[in-house]
Every structure is written in structure tokens, then in C-alpha cells.
Amino acid sequence: MKNVRAVQNVLFEKYRNFPPFLTIVEKKLGETIVSVEDLFKFYGIKSNNIIITTIDKKRSLKRYVLKRSSAENIVNEFRGTELISKYLPVAKVLFTFKVSGESWLLRDYISGVSMADITNYFEQLKKIQQLLELEREKERIIVNGYIKLENKINSKDYLVLPTNKLFHQRLLGERYRDFFIDGEFMSLYINKRVVLNGRKFPLTLAEIFQNLKEKYSQTREMAVFPGHGDGHHGNMLVSNEGKITFFDNEYSCIMPSYMDLSKPYYNDLLGMLFYYFHDRLLDYFSIKSYDEGKTTLNLKIKLNKKIGTRMEITKIKLQERRNFLKDSQNYLKLNDYLFMCHTLNKNPNLFPKKILVIFLAFSEILNEFDSFNPESIYSYF
């Protein structure tokens, strides 16, 4: 044990007094921590997780992931993981705890590569068959969960689904106000009519948002299925053997099929380009002119090349889930969810001007394009 503590003294330089949260983990596990390191989620982005390596009484090394988040998120992740583990492969949550006003969750460590990193790699290649097969396998896992359980819920229960934190609560809450009412740039554009390559869109962003708010006031019953809710490639790991594991399950619940599809549809097709790969986005689209009038925004944007790899995996999502994608079973349309994924996630006021212009164009496109034919996006350019 002295040797183990000597290792700890070297590894925990940034934890000068061996912080209470690590002491609690040791006591709950009955194991001794020998290593702590930051966990990078995808694309080199640091997450709010750390990897802990321990040694047990049999001198065996074990690894875990310790996550820090708000008390609400930790409770939701524990609940969501317990529910979705019946339908999707997930890492087991061992326990949660609070200390010094902070909430923590410990789960099993899963060795693998983020599927987002795999997609990023294959996006640069011509031969993408391996990625497409992986996407099909992931979608079949999701659909098998749908087959196991289908239920009905009413509008009141729908509005309080955990996944609606990504949609309804953002639309009616601080996210919408901060981005579009108080935002430095979007507050100037929200009431302007957008014209893209000569095509005038019928609604301003303000009118689209208002229509969404009115839709949420409707009363109806809808079909629901077990869904991850935030199942884009950044929330999946792929092992060396090709086994897929889902994580970050705080939004998982029984939900409408469009709601479950929309985040992976948007993030894996366009979202990651807007969030992390601006240079790559500008490889696909270039701005030819931008004319801002009193009531209109006249944009001319050229499609330089098609979004090949990301478009193909989007088509697989739609193909594999086709039997569960029906307007009659959903509270909102797929376009409604995609529009909110685009507009209410990252603050567009912080984008560089070129990215902001393309963002404005896609805000209108996602509201009206044929979402079951994602290549219809190209018709706007």
C-alpha cells in the first residue's frame, strides 16, 4: 500500500490534498486509486469526465469513468441509464454521490473510439463502406429497441419528457431569449426575410419560432418508443471488435420517433460542421454575396461539393427506421425538431460572420426541405 500511495503522490499533483470526491470513490469501491486522467470526448474536446484507475485487494487494476455534473443531470443520467439499458448497450452506472455541493456519477470504463472520430476520419476518404456498415449496425440496435416496446402518451406527459429539455424548454426558456432576442447579431436578423440564391423563404425566423410555440399548445396522443434522445456519434464508443456502446444517457426515455432521430440526424449531418469544423463547412459551401436590407437578407451561397459521407449515413438512419417514422405518430414534424437542433444548441452569435451567414441559410432550409430526402438540401444551391 505504501508503494501505491507513492504513485498517488506523483499522479495527483493537481489534487494537492487528495480531494474528498476521490476518497469517497475509494471507500465505496473498496479499492485504491492509483491514476486519474482527463477524458477527451471527441475531436480532442475535453469532457466533464475523468478516468480513474484503481487497484483492488487482489492487486488487479480496474478502470472507471467519474462524471461531474449538476444534481439534476446526475439524477437524470442514473434514471436514463437504468431505463435505456433494457434496449441499448450502455456502460453500467455503479453509484452516484454528492460532496462539497457537487454531484458525481461513477460508471464502468469502456475501451473504444468515439464514433464521431471515426466519421471524421472517413469523411476524408472515398471508401466508406466500413463506416456505413457500422452505421447500419448501430441503427439496427436502435430499431430492435423500438420493436420491444411501443406505447402511447398524451401531450401533458410529452411536454415533461427529459428529452424536451433539448427542445421545448429551450424554445420557451433562456436559450431562445439569449440567442435570438438579446443576441448581438440574431436579434437583428430574426425578423428579416431571407432570400437564398433568388428563392424567397415564406417565413422569418421569428415566424417559424412562433409557429413552433403554437404547435406545442396542441393536444393529442402520440406513439413513443425507448430512445437515447441524444444519440449522435459523439455519444457512442466503438470497441476494437466493433461493439457499440451508448453513453451520456441523461435524456433517455420513452419518446416519439422523430424526437429520438433528430439529434443524430442533425449533429451527424450538419451540426458537427457548424460546431467544430468551420473550414470543412466552408469547403462544402462558399458565400458569393451577402446583402442586408431593412427587411430582407439576400444571400448567394454556392455548393462547392456534396456532403458525401455524412449524407450517406443520414440516409441509412432514415432507411433503417422507416417503419417507425410517421407524422401521425408524432407531436411535431421531423423538420420542427431539426430546426430546433440547429437554432437552439450552440449560440450562433459567437460564430464567425461567414459561418453565421450559412447558419441563417440553413435555419430556413431545415424548416421546409424534404427531411425524408436529405439530398433535397442541394436544391437550394
C-alpha positions, 0 to 999 in steps of 0.5 A, a space after each residue: 500500500 505504501 508503494 501505491 500511495 507513492 504513485 498517488 503522490 506523483 499522479 495527483 499533483 493537481 489534487 494537492 490534498 487528495 480531494 474528498 470526491 476521490 476518497 469517497 470513490 475509494 471507500 465505496 469501491 473498496 479499492 485504491 486509486 492509483 491514476 486519474 486522467 482527463 477524458 477527451 470526448 471527441 475531436 480532442 474536446 475535453 469532457 466533464 469526465 475523468 478516468 480513474 484507475 484503481 487497484 483492488 485487494 487482489 492487486 488487479 487494476 480496474 478502470 472507471 469513468 467519474 462524471 461531474 455534473 449538476 444534481 439534476 443531470 446526475 439524477 437524470 443520467 442514473 434514471 436514463 441509464 437504468 431505463 435505456 439499458 433494457 434496449 441499448 448497450 450502455 456502460 453500467 452506472 455503479 453509484 452516484 454521490 454528492 460532496 462539497 455541493 457537487 454531484 458525481 456519477 461513477 460508471 464502468 470504463 469502456 475501451 473504444 473510439 468515439 464514433 464521431 472520430 471515426 466519421 471524421 476520419 472517413 469523411 476524408 476518404 472515398 471508401 466508406 463502406 466500413 463506416 456505413 456498415 457500422 452505421 447500419 449496425 448501430 441503427 439496427 440496435 436502435 430499431 430492435 429497441 423500438 420493436 420491444 416496446 411501443 406505447 402511447 402518451 398524451 401531450 401533458 406527459 410529452 411536454 415533461 419528457 427529459 428529452 424536451 429539455 433539448 427542445 421545448 424548454 429551450 424554445 420557451 426558456 433562456 436559450 431562445 431569449 439569449 440567442 435570438 432576442 438579446 443576441 448581438 447579431 440574431 436579434 437583428 436578423 430574426 425578423 428579416 426575410 431571407 432570400 437564398 440564391 433568388 428563392 424567397 423563404 415564406 417565413 422569418 425566423 421569428 415566424 417559424 419560432 412562433 409557429 413552433 410555440 403554437 404547435 406545442 399548445 396542441 393536444 393529442 396522443 402520440 406513439 413513443 418508443 425507448 430512445 437515447 434522445 441524444 444519440 449522435 456519434 459523439 455519444 457512442 464508443 466503438 470497441 476494437 471488435 466493433 461493439 457499440 456502446 451508448 453513453 451520456 444517457 441523461 435524456 433517455 426515455 420513452 419518446 416519439 420517433 422523430 424526437 429520438 432521430 433528430 439529434 443524430 440526424 442533425 449533429 451527424 449531418 450538419 451540426 458537427 460542421 457548424 460546431 467544430 469544423 468551420 473550414 470543412 463547412 466552408 469547403 462544402 459551401 462558399 458565400 458569393 454575396 451577402 446583402 442586408 436590407 431593412 427587411 430582407 437578407 439576400 444571400 448567394 451561397 454556392 455548393 462547392 461539393 456534396 456532403 458525401 459521407 455524412 449524407 450517406 449515413 443520414 440516409 441509412 438512419 432514415 432507411 433503417 427506421 422507416 417503419 417507425 417514422 410517421 407524422 401521425 405518430 408524432 407531436 411535431 414534424 421531423 423538420 420542427 425538431 431539426 430546426 430546433 437542433 440547429 437554432 437552439 444548441 450552440 449560440 450562433 452569435 459567437 460564430 464567425 460572420 461567414 459561418 453565421 451567414 450559412 447558419 441563417 441559410 440553413 435555419 430556413 432550409 431545415 424548416 421546409 426541405 424534404 427531411 425524408 430526402 436529405 439530398 433535397 438540401 442541394 436544391 437550394 444551391 
